[in-house]
């Protein structure tokens, strides 16, 4: 920021809310989904994380899950379908 920016404006710029959840939230969601699949969607913590991520983050989660699908049996059609419905 420029040197002549008022402190109050700088504070609001720094603390401005974003529509994106923290990276740690997305990673915790990824862990639950790849390990427990569709069953994880019934868990309160997973539901909370899903509610907090943005549409762009949901698209990223879906893309990552599709790429990981060959290595994780819990990532199946049902999981991807249910997540896709949330977009």
C-alpha positions, 0 to 999 in steps of 0.5 A: 500500500502507498505511504499515504493510505489512512490506517482505517482504510488499510485495516479494512483492506487487510481484514476484508472478508473473502468468499474463499475458505482457508486452505486448511479447510479445503484440505480437511475436506479433501481428506474426509472425502477421499478416505470416507467417500459419500459417507463423509457427507453425513458428518457434521464437520464435513457439512460445515466445511462444504458450506464454507467453501466457494463455488470455485473451491468446490470445482477444484475439489471435484477436479482433484477428487477425479484425478485421485479416483484411481488411487482411492476406492471411496471416490466413486460416482455417488460421491462425485454426483452428490458434490456436483449437485452442490454447484 
